[in-house]
Amino acid sequence: MFARSIHKENTAPGARPAPLASRICQVPGCSRNVPQNHLMCLEHWNELPAGMQADVVSSLKRWYSGDATIRPYMVARLVAIVFVARLHGEDVTTLEAKREKALADLLAEGKEIAPQ
């Protein structure tokens, strides 16, 4: 007979939890797998200034809670990706165009934008 942990009462001995879905880091040129709920790999995330990390996280939380549309998150996300891609010498022309479009859409909604 085996003892079951209270934290695993619905699992058989030796059963493993299902793996989280993964995807590729969103920074151009990076091929690392990251969990589905991460924007980029840890190495690239750690290259972001703390304020930029906070913008991404807070805008995502506001969207999840229903306090904002997805656009502030999309702007913060694109700003972060462009920042890291530039550090690594990647061509960011397309990303910058997407960022500018997202900024214009956000301004058209009449939302305030944090300084970049």
C-alpha positions, 0 to 999 in steps of 0.5 A: 500500500502506498500513502498519497499526498493530499496534494496529489489525491487524484493521481496514481503513483508515478503519474506525471502532470501533463506538460504545459504547452510551449512555443518559441520565444517571441524575440526574432532570431531566438529559437528557445522553447518557452511556456505558452504563457511566457512572452520570451525566454528567461535570458531575453526577459532578464535583458529588459529594464524593470520598468518595461517588464512591469509595463508588460505584466501590468497591462496583461493583468489589466486586460485579464481583469477586464479593466482594459482592452488588449491594445495596451498589452500589445503595445507593451509587448511590441516595445519589449520585443523591439528593445531586446531584438535591437540589443541583438542586432536583429532587423526590427523594421516590421516590428516597429511598424506593428508597434506604431500601428498598435500605438496609433490604434491605442491613441485612437481609443483615447487611451493614455500611453506610458512613456517609452 
